[in-house]
Amino acid sequence: MQEVAGASGRRRLDSLTGARFLAAGLVFFCHLATSGFFVPGSAPATGLMTATKTAGTVGVSFFFVLSGFVLTWSVRPADTYGGVLRRRLVKIFPNHLLTYALAMVVYASAFTPLGTALLNLLLLQAWSSDPMVFLSVNGASWSLSCELLFYVLFPLLLPLLRRIPARRLWWWAGGVAAAVMLMPLVAALLPAGQTLPRTGSWLDGVSIERLWLVYIFPPVRLLEFALGILMARIVQSGRWIALRPAWTGLLVVAAYVLGLYTPMLFTVAAVTVVPLALFVASLAQADSADAGTPLATPLMRRLGEASFAFYLIHGIVLEYAGELLVREHRAPSTGQGVVVSLLTLAVSLALALAIHQWFETPLVRWFGRPRPRPVVPAEAGSSLGR
């Protein structure tokens, strides 16, 4: 998740900032469906579980495509590898460390082995195919393990993708999207191995190894990040087609509905990656043309700016609320489940806004400042802008 702001004279992408909150909200409702706030097997529990099958996966995929797009959009001509990496690490690690510590205090320290806790702390958990590792401590942070790889490779990947002639960008974007769509077939070549237990969720009977490869494994998710880079280049080079956000948004909705009926390995990203890539690019194009969208309002922009904190804190709030219900041995009624759900949403949002305002923003400003460096001859320097 990135700070969506223009650089080098480019406009701010306020619509993409607002869209970040929608994506984080989808992840929230996905996790709400498995929170146990509604009686298992009841109509509300079943309906919520059915409706949110695509929610978490489309939210995460949006963020991965967005990461590649925004980093490419905001890169500065004089940027160095160290400068880009420092700004990205400062963006994710303070909030990660804060929510990691909170999760350990609230619940995770009681059952998290030291080695697993260390992997999570260093954002290396997604490299393990063991769900007790990649979903450890603060479960949502597994995606930051992927983002960390993206940030390390971006200064090396961007110059390579910049060599692609503008007339061929759509072909390359199509090829990368096709690779994402084919990954479930690649995963099917793996032995099924252990499957997830039947609990009434969308993951019933899904192979853990295959799900990990398609959904969690950082090098595979790098494809969506690379697609975001290519889509940014398409918009920057003036090769964008006349697709408005309203139409690409409808494509995302259609893909979301389709994902409710496809096998889970295809729901993860295969059925949504193309609409999401088009949606991200269309919002950026609209902002560049000063054609405002409902996602660019001050309220949506404010919520979008706090979406990273919201993404990391909401699972802890849901887990704590769930523990309170279990501790009291209560099976909440439908009305109580709705009230608890709304309370967790409100508390998560309030905490996210506070974290963003008084913790994240000051640290990013302080540690993200450019550091003075020795002056070197022009021919000896190197930058991402070349």
Beta strands, then each sheet from edge to edge (+ up, - down):
end
